[in-house]
Amino acid sequence: LLLGEFQCSYAGDLIVSNGSLFLSTNHLVFYSSLGALSVKKLVIPWLSVRSIELSVTNYDVSSGIKVLLKDNQLR
């Protein structure tokens, strides 16, 4: 069940990707597409999430979120 869709950016790689964040009852999904050669899709099951915290990015004045997974990976 889809709970919400938000326009956002993903800064986990060297390149910032603009796209959409989808929140469902089972997953957190980021999806970005700038044509066939540039697709970014990140699917995180809620069962894998340890915590979510607010953060201020270094390259922008807007705030964001950090997702820490149970295996200690940061997304």
PDB file of N, H, CA, C and O in Angstrom:
ATOM      1  N   LEU A   1       0.838  -1.174   0.000  1.00  0.00           N
ATOM      2  CA  LEU A   1       0.000   0.000   0.000  1.00  0.00           C
ATOM      3  C   LEU A   1       0.888   1.243   0.000  1.00  0.00           C
ATOM      4  O   LEU A   1       1.715   1.413   0.895  1.00  0.00           O
ATOM      5  N   LEU A   2       0.722   2.104  -0.989  1.00  0.00           N
ATOM      6  H   LEU A   2       0.049   1.965  -1.716  1.00  0.00           H
ATOM      7  CA  LEU A   2       1.506   3.334  -1.107  1.00  0.00           C
ATOM      8  C   LEU A   2       0.978   4.376  -0.123  1.00  0.00           C
ATOM      9  O   LEU A   2      -0.208   4.709  -0.136  1.00  0.00           O
ATOM     10  N   LEU A   3       1.863   4.885   0.728  1.00  0.00           N
ATOM     11  H   LEU A   3       2.826   4.615   0.739  1.00  0.00           H
ATOM     12  CA  LEU A   3       1.487   5.873   1.732  1.00  0.00           C
ATOM     13  C   LEU A   3       1.759   7.301   1.280  1.00  0.00           C
ATOM     14  O   LEU A   3       1.058   8.225   1.691  1.00  0.00           O
ATOM     15  N   GLY A   4       2.777   7.490   0.431  1.00  0.00           N
ATOM     16  H   GLY A   4       3.347   6.739   0.097  1.00  0.00           H
ATOM     17  CA  GLY A   4       3.101   8.831  -0.027  1.00  0.00           C
ATOM     18  C   GLY A   4       4.203   8.839  -1.064  1.00  0.00           C
ATOM     19  O   GLY A   4       5.000   7.905  -1.149  1.00  0.00           O
ATOM     20  N   GLU A   5       4.244   9.910  -1.860  1.00  0.00           N
ATOM     21  H   GLU A   5       3.597  10.670  -1.791  1.00  0.00           H
ATOM     22  CA  GLU A   5       5.285  10.125  -2.869  1.00  0.00           C
ATOM     23  C   GLU A   5       5.798  11.543  -2.700  1.00  0.00           C
ATOM     24  O   GLU A   5       5.014  12.483  -2.567  1.00  0.00           O
ATOM     25  N   PHE A   6       7.143  11.698  -2.704  1.00  0.00           N
ATOM     26  H   PHE A   6       7.780  10.934  -2.812  1.00  0.00           H
ATOM     27  CA  PHE A   6       7.769  12.992  -2.477  1.00  0.00           C
ATOM     28  C   PHE A   6       8.868  13.229  -3.498  1.00  0.00           C
ATOM     29  O   PHE A   6       9.632  12.314  -3.804  1.00  0.00           O
ATOM     30  N   GLN A   7       8.962  14.435  -4.026  1.00  0.00           N
ATOM     31  H   GLN A   7       8.342  15.178  -3.777  1.00  0.00           H
ATOM     32  CA  GLN A   7      10.061  14.811  -4.911  1.00  0.00           C
ATOM     33  C   GLN A   7      11.277  15.089  -4.045  1.00  0.00           C
ATOM     34  O   GLN A   7      11.186  15.810  -3.052  1.00  0.00           O
ATOM     35  N   CYS A   8      12.433  14.510  -4.425  1.00  0.00           N
ATOM     36  H   CYS A   8      12.508  13.924  -5.232  1.00  0.00           H
ATOM     37  CA  CYS A   8      13.624  14.674  -3.594  1.00  0.00           C
ATOM     38  C   CYS A   8      14.876  14.394  -4.416  1.00  0.00           C
ATOM     39  O   CYS A   8      14.802  14.155  -5.622  1.00  0.00           O
ATOM     40  N   SER A   9      16.014  14.426  -3.754  1.00  0.00           N
ATOM     41  H   SER A   9      16.074  14.621  -2.775  1.00  0.00           H
ATOM     42  CA  SER A   9      17.302  14.103  -4.364  1.00  0.00           C
ATOM     43  C   SER A   9      17.983  13.031  -3.533  1.00  0.00           C
ATOM     44  O   SER A   9      17.805  12.969  -2.317  1.00  0.00           O
ATOM     45  N   TYR A  10      18.769  12.183  -4.198  1.00  0.00           N
ATOM     46  H   TYR A  10      18.915  12.233  -5.186  1.00  0.00           H
ATOM     47  CA  TYR A  10      19.541  11.142  -3.532  1.00  0.00           C
ATOM     48  C   TYR A  10      21.015  11.488  -3.680  1.00  0.00           C
ATOM     49  O   TYR A  10      21.505  11.641  -4.799  1.00  0.00           O
ATOM     50  N   ALA A  11      21.726  11.614  -2.563  1.00  0.00           N
ATOM     51  H   ALA A  11      21.328  11.490  -1.654  1.00  0.00           H
ATOM     52  CA  ALA A  11      23.123  12.018  -2.586  1.00  0.00           C
ATOM     53  C   ALA A  11      24.032  10.913  -2.067  1.00  0.00           C
ATOM     54  O   ALA A  11      25.046  11.211  -1.435  1.00  0.00           O
ATOM     55  N   GLY A  12      23.709   9.670  -2.308  1.00  0.00           N
ATOM     56  H   GLY A  12      22.886   9.428  -2.821  1.00  0.00           H
ATOM     57  CA  GLY A  12      24.521   8.562  -1.822  1.00  0.00           C
ATOM     58  C   GLY A  12      25.712   8.255  -2.704  1.00  0.00           C
ATOM     59  O   GLY A  12      26.666   7.626  -2.246  1.00  0.00           O
ATOM     60  N   ASP A  13      25.682   8.676  -3.944  1.00  0.00           N
ATOM     61  H   ASP A  13      24.906   9.186  -4.316  1.00  0.00           H
ATOM     62  CA  ASP A  13      26.777   8.457  -4.883  1.00  0.00           C
ATOM     63  C   ASP A  13      27.546   9.769  -5.058  1.00  0.00           C
ATOM     64  O   ASP A  13      27.266  10.757  -4.378  1.00  0.00           O
ATOM     65  N   LEU A  14      28.490   9.770  -5.949  1.00  0.00           N
ATOM     66  H   LEU A  14      28.717   8.968  -6.502  1.00  0.00           H
ATOM     67  CA  LEU A  14      29.222  10.999  -6.245  1.00  0.00           C
ATOM     68  C   LEU A  14      28.345  12.018  -6.956  1.00  0.00           C
ATOM     69  O   LEU A  14      28.611  13.219  -6.904  1.00  0.00           O
ATOM     70  N   ILE A  15      27.308  11.542  -7.614  1.00  0.00           N
ATOM     71  H   ILE A  15      27.092  10.567  -7.657  1.00  0.00           H
ATOM     72  CA  ILE A  15      26.397  12.408  -8.360  1.00  0.00           C
ATOM     73  C   ILE A  15      25.073  12.476  -7.621  1.00  0.00           C
ATOM     74  O   ILE A  15      24.562  11.454  -7.163  1.00  0.00           O
ATOM     75  N   VAL A  16      24.515  13.674  -7.501  1.00  0.00           N
ATOM     76  H   VAL A  16      24.931  14.504  -7.873  1.00  0.00           H
ATOM     77  CA  VAL A  16      23.206  13.839  -6.881  1.00  0.00           C
ATOM     78  C   VAL A  16      22.142  13.531  -7.932  1.00  0.00           C
ATOM     79  O   VAL A  16      22.166  14.089  -9.029  1.00  0.00           O
ATOM     80  N   SER A  17      21.212  12.646  -7.594  1.00  0.00           N
ATOM     81  H   SER A  17      21.192  12.193  -6.702  1.00  0.00           H
ATOM     82  CA  SER A  17      20.144  12.255  -8.507  1.00  0.00           C
ATOM     83  C   SER A  17      18.829  12.841  -8.021  1.00  0.00           C
ATOM     84  O   SER A  17      18.452  12.655  -6.864  1.00  0.00           O
ATOM     85  N   ASN A  18      18.131  13.545  -8.899  1.00  0.00           N
ATOM     86  H   ASN A  18      18.436  13.696  -9.839  1.00  0.00           H
ATOM     87  CA  ASN A  18      16.801  14.056  -8.579  1.00  0.00           C
ATOM     88  C   ASN A  18      15.778  13.008  -8.961  1.00  0.00           C
ATOM     89  O   ASN A  18      15.873  12.400 -10.027  1.00  0.00           O
ATOM     90  N   GLY A  19      14.790  12.791  -8.088  1.00  0.00           N
ATOM     91  H   GLY A  19      14.712  13.285  -7.222  1.00  0.00           H
ATOM     92  CA  GLY A  19      13.796  11.780  -8.379  1.00  0.00           C
ATOM     93  C   GLY A  19      12.659  11.824  -7.389  1.00  0.00           C
ATOM     94  O   GLY A  19      12.306  12.884  -6.872  1.00  0.00           O
ATOM     95  N   SER A  20      12.086  10.662  -7.127  1.00  0.00           N
ATOM     96  H   SER A  20      12.373   9.801  -7.547  1.00  0.00           H
ATOM     97  CA  SER A  20      10.942  10.544  -6.234  1.00  0.00           C
ATOM     98  C   SER A  20      11.219   9.539  -5.131  1.00  0.00           C
ATOM     99  O   SER A  20      11.875   8.521  -5.355  1.00  0.00           O
ATOM    100  N   LEU A  21      10.719   9.828  -3.949  1.00  0.00           N
ATOM    101  H   LEU A  21      10.187  10.655  -3.767  1.00  0.00           H
ATOM    102  CA  LEU A  21      10.778   8.927  -2.809  1.00  0.00           C
ATOM    103  C   LEU A  21       9.366   8.402  -2.587  1.00  0.00           C
ATOM    104  O   LEU A  21       8.430   9.178  -2.395  1.00  0.00           O
ATOM    105  N   PHE A  22       9.219   7.085  -2.614  1.00  0.00           N
ATOM    106  H   PHE A  22       9.980   6.455  -2.769  1.00  0.00           H
ATOM    107  CA  PHE A  22       7.939   6.443  -2.393  1.00  0.00           C
ATOM    108  C   PHE A  22       7.982   5.732  -1.047  1.00  0.00           C
ATOM    109  O   PHE A  22       8.914   4.977  -0.771  1.00  0.00           O
ATOM    110  N   LEU A  23       6.984   5.970  -0.216  1.00  0.00           N
ATOM    111  H   LEU A  23       6.227   6.584  -0.440  1.00  0.00           H
ATOM    112  CA  LEU A  23       6.878   5.299   1.067  1.00  0.00           C
ATOM    113  C   LEU A  23       5.661   4.388   1.024  1.00  0.00           C
ATOM    114  O   LEU A  23       4.543   4.833   0.763  1.00  0.00           O
ATOM    115  N   SER A  24       5.897   3.108   1.285  1.00  0.00           N
ATOM    116  H   SER A  24       6.805   2.747   1.497  1.00  0.00           H
ATOM    117  CA  SER A  24       4.805   2.152   1.332  1.00  0.00           C
ATOM    118  C   SER A  24       4.808   1.474   2.695  1.00  0.00           C
ATOM    119  O   SER A  24       5.663   1.763   3.532  1.00  0.00           O
ATOM    120  N   THR A  25       3.879   0.596   2.916  1.00  0.00           N
ATOM    121  H   THR A  25       3.184   0.362   2.236  1.00  0.00           H
ATOM    122  CA  THR A  25       3.820  -0.102   4.186  1.00  0.00           C
ATOM    123  C   THR A  25       4.979  -1.073   4.359  1.00  0.00           C
ATOM    124  O   THR A  25       5.294  -1.456   5.485  1.00  0.00           O
ATOM    125  N   ASN A  26       5.626  -1.481   3.259  1.00  0.00           N
ATOM    126  H   ASN A  26       5.371  -1.169   2.344  1.00  0.00           H
ATOM    127  CA  ASN A  26       6.712  -2.464   3.326  1.00  0.00           C
ATOM    128  C   ASN A  26       8.088  -1.937   2.926  1.00  0.00           C
ATOM    129  O   ASN A  26       9.099  -2.517   3.322  1.00  0.00           O
ATOM    130  N   HIS A  27       8.153  -0.846   2.145  1.00  0.00           N
ATOM    131  H   HIS A  27       7.331  -0.375   1.823  1.00  0.00           H
ATOM    132  CA  HIS A  27       9.427  -0.395   1.584  1.00  0.00           C
ATOM    133  C   HIS A  27       9.542   1.126   1.543  1.00  0.00           C
ATOM    134  O   HIS A  27       8.548   1.852   1.552  1.00  0.00           O
ATOM    135  N   LEU A  28      10.788   1.573   1.498  1.00  0.00           N
ATOM    136  H   LEU A  28      11.595   0.983   1.491  1.00  0.00           H
ATOM    137  CA  LEU A  28      11.169   2.935   1.166  1.00  0.00           C
ATOM    138  C   LEU A  28      11.860   2.812  -0.188  1.00  0.00           C
ATOM    139  O   LEU A  28      12.830   2.063  -0.312  1.00  0.00           O
ATOM    140  N   VAL A  29      11.386   3.528  -1.203  1.00  0.00           N
ATOM    141  H   VAL A  29      10.598   4.136  -1.102  1.00  0.00           H
ATOM    142  CA  VAL A  29      11.919   3.392  -2.562  1.00  0.00           C
ATOM    143  C   VAL A  29      12.290   4.756  -3.106  1.00  0.00           C
ATOM    144  O   VAL A  29      11.494   5.693  -3.049  1.00  0.00           O
ATOM    145  N   PHE A  30      13.517   4.868  -3.641  1.00  0.00           N
ATOM    146  H   PHE A  30      14.163   4.106  -3.688  1.00  0.00           H
ATOM    147  CA  PHE A  30      13.915   6.062  -4.393  1.00  0.00           C
ATOM    148  C   PHE A  30      14.039   5.655  -5.851  1.00  0.00           C
ATOM    149  O   PHE A  30      14.621   4.616  -6.161  1.00  0.00           O
ATOM    150  N   TYR A  31      13.487   6.478  -6.760  1.00  0.00           N
ATOM    151  H   TYR A  31      13.013   7.322  -6.508  1.00  0.00           H
ATOM    152  CA  TYR A  31      13.575   6.186  -8.183  1.00  0.00           C
ATOM    153  C   TYR A  31      13.858   7.475  -8.939  1.00  0.00           C
ATOM    154  O   TYR A  31      13.219   8.503  -8.713  1.00  0.00           O
ATOM    155  N   SER A  32      14.832   7.396  -9.845  1.00  0.00           N
ATOM    156  H   SER A  32      15.350   6.561 -10.028  1.00  0.00           H
ATOM    157  CA  SER A  32      15.199   8.525 -10.682  1.00  0.00           C
ATOM    158  C   SER A  32      15.517   8.016 -12.075  1.00  0.00           C
ATOM    159  O   SER A  32      16.181   6.990 -12.226  1.00  0.00           O
ATOM    160  N   SER A  33      15.048   8.724 -13.095  1.00  0.00           N
ATOM    161  H   SER A  33      14.508   9.557 -12.972  1.00  0.00           H
ATOM    162  CA  SER A  33      15.335   8.334 -14.468  1.00  0.00           C
ATOM    163  C   SER A  33      15.566   9.571 -15.323  1.00  0.00           C
ATOM    164  O   SER A  33      14.724  10.467 -15.386  1.00  0.00           O
ATOM    165  N   LEU A  34      16.716   9.604 -15.976  1.00  0.00           N
ATOM    166  H   LEU A  34      17.400   8.877 -15.924  1.00  0.00           H
ATOM    167  CA  LEU A  34      17.031  10.674 -16.929  1.00  0.00           C
ATOM    168  C   LEU A  34      17.296  10.059 -18.295  1.00  0.00           C
ATOM    169  O   LEU A  34      18.215  10.476 -19.000  1.00  0.00           O
ATOM    170  N   GLY A  35      16.507   9.084 -18.664  1.00  0.00           N
ATOM    171  H   GLY A  35      15.761   8.745 -18.092  1.00  0.00           H
ATOM    172  CA  GLY A  35      16.712   8.368 -19.906  1.00  0.00           C
ATOM    173  C   GLY A  35      17.180   6.950 -19.630  1.00  0.00           C
ATOM    174  O   GLY A  35      17.405   6.579 -18.478  1.00  0.00           O
ATOM    175  N   ALA A  36      17.324   6.169 -20.668  1.00  0.00           N
ATOM    176  H   ALA A  36      17.141   6.470 -21.604  1.00  0.00           H
ATOM    177  CA  ALA A  36      17.649   4.746 -20.527  1.00  0.00           C
ATOM    178  C   ALA A  36      19.024   4.501 -19.904  1.00  0.00           C
ATOM    179  O   ALA A  36      19.232   3.461 -19.280  1.00  0.00           O
ATOM    180  N   LEU A  37      19.955   5.426 -20.059  1.00  0.00           N
ATOM    181  H   LEU A  37      19.786   6.271 -20.566  1.00  0.00           H
ATOM    182  CA  LEU A  37      21.314   5.216 -19.570  1.00  0.00           C
ATOM    183  C   LEU A  37      21.514   5.676 -18.122  1.00  0.00           C
ATOM    184  O   LEU A  37      22.533   5.358 -17.510  1.00  0.00           O
ATOM    185  N   SER A  38      20.569   6.407 -17.583  1.00  0.00           N
ATOM    186  H   SER A  38      19.741   6.666 -18.080  1.00  0.00           H
ATOM    187  CA  SER A  38      20.735   6.955 -16.244  1.00  0.00           C
ATOM    188  C   SER A  38      19.506   6.673 -15.384  1.00  0.00           C
ATOM    189  O   SER A  38      18.626   7.521 -15.237  1.00  0.00           O
ATOM    190  N   VAL A  39      19.463   5.470 -14.821  1.00  0.00           N
ATOM    191  H   VAL A  39      20.178   4.781 -14.941  1.00  0.00           H
ATOM    192  CA  VAL A  39      18.363   5.078 -13.945  1.00  0.00           C
ATOM    193  C   VAL A  39      18.934   4.748 -12.579  1.00  0.00           C
ATOM    194  O   VAL A  39      19.912   4.007 -12.473  1.00  0.00           O
ATOM    195  N   LYS A  40      18.334   5.289 -11.545  1.00  0.00           N
ATOM    196  H   LYS A  40      17.540   5.890 -11.632  1.00  0.00           H
ATOM    197  CA  LYS A  40      18.732   5.001 -10.168  1.00  0.00           C
ATOM    198  C   LYS A  40      17.500   4.497  -9.440  1.00  0.00           C
ATOM    199  O   LYS A  40      16.488   5.193  -9.358  1.00  0.00           O
ATOM    200  N   LYS A  41      17.590   3.280  -8.909  1.00  0.00           N
ATOM    201  H   LYS A  41      18.412   2.714  -8.976  1.00  0.00           H
ATOM    202  CA  LYS A  41      16.486   2.713  -8.148  1.00  0.00           C
ATOM    203  C   LYS A  41      17.053   2.099  -6.882  1.00  0.00           C
ATOM    204  O   LYS A  41      17.958   1.267  -6.934  1.00  0.00           O
ATOM    205  N   LEU A  42      16.518   2.512  -5.754  1.00  0.00           N
ATOM    206  H   LEU A  42      15.783   3.188  -5.712  1.00  0.00           H
ATOM    207  CA  LEU A  42      16.965   2.026  -4.466  1.00  0.00           C
ATOM    208  C   LEU A  42      15.731   1.572  -3.693  1.00  0.00           C
ATOM    209  O   LEU A  42      14.830   2.369  -3.431  1.00  0.00           O
ATOM    210  N   VAL A  43      15.689   0.287  -3.327  1.00  0.00           N
ATOM    211  H   VAL A  43      16.421  -0.361  -3.540  1.00  0.00           H
ATOM    212  CA  VAL A  43      14.556  -0.282  -2.595  1.00  0.00           C
ATOM    213  C   VAL A  43      15.064  -0.777  -1.245  1.00  0.00           C
ATOM    214  O   VAL A  43      15.954  -1.625  -1.183  1.00  0.00           O
ATOM    215  N   ILE A  44      14.493  -0.244  -0.165  1.00  0.00           N
ATOM    216  H   ILE A  44      13.769   0.444  -0.216  1.00  0.00           H
ATOM    217  CA  ILE A  44      14.904  -0.631   1.183  1.00  0.00           C
ATOM    218  C   ILE A  44      13.681  -1.143   1.929  1.00  0.00           C
ATOM    219  O   ILE A  44      12.741  -0.383   2.162  1.00  0.00           O
ATOM    220  N   PRO A  45      13.675  -2.418   2.307  1.00  0.00           N
ATOM    221  CA  PRO A  45      12.566  -2.918   3.126  1.00  0.00           C
ATOM    222  C   PRO A  45      12.612  -2.280   4.519  1.00  0.00           C
ATOM    223  O   PRO A  45      13.691  -2.095   5.082  1.00  0.00           O
ATOM    224  N   TRP A  46      11.445  -1.945   5.071  1.00  0.00           N
ATOM    225  H   TRP A  46      10.569  -2.096   4.614  1.00  0.00           H
ATOM    226  CA  TRP A  46      11.404  -1.342   6.398  1.00  0.00           C
ATOM    227  C   TRP A  46      12.033  -2.248   7.443  1.00  0.00           C
ATOM    228  O   TRP A  46      12.560  -1.753   8.440  1.00  0.00           O
ATOM    229  N   LEU A  47      11.993  -3.559   7.244  1.00  0.00           N
ATOM    230  H   LEU A  47      11.565  -3.961   6.435  1.00  0.00           H
ATOM    231  CA  LEU A  47      12.598  -4.492   8.199  1.00  0.00           C
ATOM    232  C   LEU A  47      14.119  -4.347   8.262  1.00  0.00           C
ATOM    233  O   LEU A  47      14.740  -4.791   9.228  1.00  0.00           O
ATOM    234  N   SER A  48      14.730  -3.725   7.233  1.00  0.00           N
ATOM    235  H   SER A  48      14.225  -3.365   6.449  1.00  0.00           H
ATOM    236  CA  SER A  48      16.185  -3.520   7.199  1.00  0.00           C
ATOM    237  C   SER A  48      16.617  -2.193   7.811  1.00  0.00           C
ATOM    238  O   SER A  48      17.812  -1.961   7.994  1.00  0.00           O
ATOM    239  N   VAL A  49      15.672  -1.325   8.127  1.00  0.00           N
ATOM    240  H   VAL A  49      14.701  -1.514   7.979  1.00  0.00           H
ATOM    241  CA  VAL A  49      15.982   0.027   8.621  1.00  0.00           C
ATOM    242  C   VAL A  49      16.180   0.010  10.133  1.00  0.00           C
ATOM    243  O   VAL A  49      15.314  -0.441  10.882  1.00  0.00           O
ATOM    244  N   ARG A  50      17.336   0.510  10.565  1.00  0.00           N
ATOM    245  H   ARG A  50      18.040   0.877   9.956  1.00  0.00           H
ATOM    246  CA  ARG A  50      17.611   0.669  11.997  1.00  0.00           C
ATOM    247  C   ARG A  50      17.067   2.005  12.492  1.00  0.00           C
ATOM    248  O   ARG A  50      16.386   2.059  13.515  1.00  0.00           O
ATOM    249  N   SER A  51      17.372   3.099  11.758  1.00  0.00           N
ATOM    250  H   SER A  51      17.926   3.056  10.926  1.00  0.00           H
ATOM    251  CA  SER A  51      16.888   4.418  12.167  1.00  0.00           C
ATOM    252  C   SER A  51      16.877   5.373  10.978  1.00  0.00           C
ATOM    253  O   SER A  51      17.537   5.149   9.963  1.00  0.00           O
ATOM    254  N   ILE A  52      16.106   6.443  11.139  1.00  0.00           N
ATOM    255  H   ILE A  52      15.570   6.626  11.963  1.00  0.00           H
ATOM    256  CA  ILE A  52      16.051   7.538  10.167  1.00  0.00           C
ATOM    257  C   ILE A  52      16.221   8.817  10.971  1.00  0.00           C
ATOM    258  O   ILE A  52      15.547   9.024  11.980  1.00  0.00           O
ATOM    259  N   GLU A  53      17.132   9.675  10.510  1.00  0.00           N
ATOM    260  H   GLU A  53      17.679   9.507   9.690  1.00  0.00           H
ATOM    261  CA  GLU A  53      17.345  10.933  11.230  1.00  0.00           C
ATOM    262  C   GLU A  53      17.398  12.097  10.264  1.00  0.00           C
ATOM    263  O   GLU A  53      17.788  11.937   9.107  1.00  0.00           O
ATOM    264  N   LEU A  54      17.007  13.268  10.737  1.00  0.00           N
ATOM    265  H   LEU A  54      16.690  13.398  11.676  1.00  0.00           H
ATOM    266  CA  LEU A  54      17.089  14.490   9.938  1.00  0.00           C
ATOM    267  C   LEU A  54      18.528  14.969   9.882  1.00  0.00           C
ATOM    268  O   LEU A  54      19.282  14.810  10.842  1.00  0.00           O
ATOM    269  N   SER A  55      18.903  15.549   8.765  1.00  0.00           N
ATOM    270  H   SER A  55      18.291  15.678   7.985  1.00  0.00           H
ATOM    271  CA  SER A  55      20.255  16.088   8.617  1.00  0.00           C
ATOM    272  C   SER A  55      20.222  17.295   7.694  1.00  0.00           C
ATOM    273  O   SER A  55      19.290  17.468   6.909  1.00  0.00           O
ATOM    274  N   VAL A  56      21.243  18.120   7.796  1.00  0.00           N
ATOM    275  H   VAL A  56      22.000  17.980   8.434  1.00  0.00           H
ATOM    276  CA  VAL A  56      21.433  19.241   6.880  1.00  0.00           C
ATOM    277  C   VAL A  56      22.574  18.869   5.965  1.00  0.00           C
ATOM    278  O   VAL A  56      23.649  18.491   6.432  1.00  0.00           O
ATOM    279  N   THR A  57      22.355  18.971   4.670  1.00  0.00           N
ATOM    280  H   THR A  57      21.483  19.279   4.291  1.00  0.00           H
ATOM    281  CA  THR A  57      23.376  18.583   3.708  1.00  0.00           C
ATOM    282  C   THR A  57      24.474  19.636   3.636  1.00  0.00           C
ATOM    283  O   THR A  57      24.229  20.803   3.941  1.00  0.00           O
ATOM    284  N   ASN A  58      25.663  19.245   3.243  1.00  0.00           N
ATOM    285  H   ASN A  58      25.862  18.297   2.996  1.00  0.00           H
ATOM    286  CA  ASN A  58      26.793  20.165   3.141  1.00  0.00           C
ATOM    287  C   ASN A  58      26.727  21.043   1.906  1.00  0.00           C
ATOM    288  O   ASN A  58      27.251  22.157   1.911  1.00  0.00           O
ATOM    289  N   TYR A  59      26.095  20.563   0.857  1.00  0.00           N
ATOM    290  H   TYR A  59      25.669  19.659   0.853  1.00  0.00           H
ATOM    291  CA  TYR A  59      26.099  21.277  -0.418  1.00  0.00           C
ATOM    292  C   TYR A  59      24.852  22.118  -0.627  1.00  0.00           C
ATOM    293  O   TYR A  59      24.719  22.778  -1.658  1.00  0.00           O
ATOM    294  N   ASP A  60      23.947  22.106   0.320  1.00  0.00           N
ATOM    295  H   ASP A  60      24.055  21.571   1.158  1.00  0.00           H
ATOM    296  CA  ASP A  60      22.678  22.798   0.143  1.00  0.00           C
ATOM    297  C   ASP A  60      22.190  23.284   1.500  1.00  0.00           C
ATOM    298  O   ASP A  60      22.611  22.756   2.529  1.00  0.00           O
ATOM    299  N   VAL A  61      21.331  24.259   1.519  1.00  0.00           N
ATOM    300  H   VAL A  61      20.989  24.688   0.683  1.00  0.00           H
ATOM    301  CA  VAL A  61      20.809  24.752   2.784  1.00  0.00           C
ATOM    302  C   VAL A  61      19.562  23.994   3.229  1.00  0.00           C
ATOM    303  O   VAL A  61      19.063  24.224   4.330  1.00  0.00           O
ATOM    304  N   SER A  62      19.057  23.100   2.395  1.00  0.00           N
ATOM    305  H   SER A  62      19.463  22.912   1.501  1.00  0.00           H
ATOM    306  CA  SER A  62      17.863  22.347   2.772  1.00  0.00           C
ATOM    307  C   SER A  62      18.223  21.160   3.651  1.00  0.00           C
ATOM    308  O   SER A  62      19.377  20.735   3.701  1.00  0.00           O
ATOM    309  N   SER A  63      17.239  20.642   4.331  1.00  0.00           N
ATOM    310  H   SER A  63      16.301  20.987   4.291  1.00  0.00           H
ATOM    311  CA  SER A  63      17.472  19.488   5.192  1.00  0.00           C
ATOM    312  C   SER A  63      17.183  18.209   4.418  1.00  0.00           C
ATOM    313  O   SER A  63      16.588  18.240   3.340  1.00  0.00           O
ATOM    314  N   GLY A  64      17.609  17.096   4.977  1.00  0.00           N
ATOM    315  H   GLY A  64      18.092  17.070   5.852  1.00  0.00           H
ATOM    316  CA  GLY A  64      17.397  15.808   4.353  1.00  0.00           C
ATOM    317  C   GLY A  64      17.241  14.753   5.425  1.00  0.00           C
ATOM    318  O   GLY A  64      17.076  15.067   6.604  1.00  0.00           O
ATOM    319  N   ILE A  65      17.295  13.503   5.010  1.00  0.00           N
ATOM    320  H   ILE A  65      17.429  13.248   4.053  1.00  0.00           H
ATOM    321  CA  ILE A  65      17.245  12.404   5.955  1.00  0.00           C
ATOM    322  C   ILE A  65      18.418  11.469   5.704  1.00  0.00           C
ATOM    323  O   ILE A  65      18.910  11.354   4.581  1.00  0.00           O
ATOM    324  N   LYS A  66      18.854  10.808   6.756  1.00  0.00           N
ATOM    325  H   LYS A  66      18.454  10.901   7.668  1.00  0.00           H
ATOM    326  CA  LYS A  66      19.839   9.739   6.670  1.00  0.00           C
ATOM    327  C   LYS A  66      19.140   8.467   7.106  1.00  0.00           C
ATOM    328  O   LYS A  66      18.459   8.447   8.131  1.00  0.00           O
ATOM    329  N   VAL A  67      19.308   7.403   6.329  1.00  0.00           N
ATOM    330  H   VAL A  67      19.861   7.419   5.497  1.00  0.00           H
ATOM    331  CA  VAL A  67      18.708   6.117   6.656  1.00  0.00           C
ATOM    332  C   VAL A  67      19.841   5.168   7.037  1.00  0.00           C
ATOM    333  O   VAL A  67      20.706   4.865   6.215  1.00  0.00           O
ATOM    334  N   LEU A  68      19.831   4.707   8.271  1.00  0.00           N
ATOM    335  H   LEU A  68      19.128   4.953   8.938  1.00  0.00           H
ATOM    336  CA  LEU A  68      20.829   3.746   8.742  1.00  0.00           C
ATOM    337  C   LEU A  68      20.185   2.366   8.746  1.00  0.00           C
ATOM    338  O   LEU A  68      19.126   2.154   9.337  1.00  0.00           O
ATOM    339  N   LEU A  69      20.860   1.424   8.063  1.00  0.00           N
ATOM    340  H   LEU A  69      21.721   1.596   7.584  1.00  0.00           H
ATOM    341  CA  LEU A  69      20.344   0.059   7.976  1.00  0.00           C
ATOM    342  C   LEU A  69      20.859  -0.781   9.113  1.00  0.00           C
ATOM    343  O   LEU A  69      21.847  -0.422   9.755  1.00  0.00           O
ATOM    344  N   LYS A  70      20.208  -1.895   9.373  1.00  0.00           N
ATOM    345  H   LYS A  70      19.406  -2.187   8.851  1.00  0.00           H
ATOM    346  CA  LYS A  70      20.592  -2.778  10.473  1.00  0.00           C
ATOM    347  C   LYS A  70      21.985  -3.372  10.278  1.00  0.00           C
ATOM    348  O   LYS A  70      22.628  -3.754  11.256  1.00  0.00           O
ATOM    349  N   ASP A  71      22.465  -3.458   9.032  1.00  0.00           N
ATOM    350  H   ASP A  71      21.942  -3.148   8.237  1.00  0.00           H
ATOM    351  CA  ASP A  71      23.827  -3.944   8.781  1.00  0.00           C
ATOM    352  C   ASP A  71      24.842  -2.804   8.830  1.00  0.00           C
ATOM    353  O   ASP A  71      25.965  -2.950   8.348  1.00  0.00           O
ATOM    354  N   ASN A  72      24.442  -1.648   9.422  1.00  0.00           N
ATOM    355  H   ASN A  72      23.530  -1.529   9.814  1.00  0.00           H
ATOM    356  CA  ASN A  72      25.271  -0.444   9.621  1.00  0.00           C
ATOM    357  C   ASN A  72      25.628   0.303   8.352  1.00  0.00           C
ATOM    358  O   ASN A  72      26.506   1.165   8.386  1.00  0.00           O
ATOM    359  N   GLN A  73      24.981   0.006   7.231  1.00  0.00           N
ATOM    360  H   GLN A  73      24.268  -0.694   7.204  1.00  0.00           H
ATOM    361  CA  GLN A  73      25.181   0.791   6.027  1.00  0.00           C
ATOM    362  C   GLN A  73      24.345   2.062   6.135  1.00  0.00           C
ATOM    363  O   GLN A  73      23.255   2.054   6.707  1.00  0.00           O
ATOM    364  N   LEU A  74      24.862   3.141   5.586  1.00  0.00           N
ATOM    365  H   LEU A  74      25.748   3.148   5.122  1.00  0.00           H
ATOM    366  CA  LEU A  74      24.165   4.432   5.575  1.00  0.00           C
ATOM    367  C   LEU A  74      23.643   4.675   4.173  1.00  0.00           C
ATOM    368  O   LEU A  74      24.384   4.515   3.203  1.00  0.00           O
ATOM    369  N   ARG A  75      22.381   5.059   4.048  1.00  0.00           N
ATOM    370  H   ARG A  75      21.780   5.188   4.837  1.00  0.00           H
ATOM    371  CA  ARG A  75      21.786   5.356   2.746  1.00  0.00           C
ATOM    372  C   ARG A  75      21.247   6.755   2.749  1.00  0.00           C
ATOM    373  O   ARG A  75      20.701   7.209   1.743  1.00  0.00           O
TER     374      ARG A  75
END
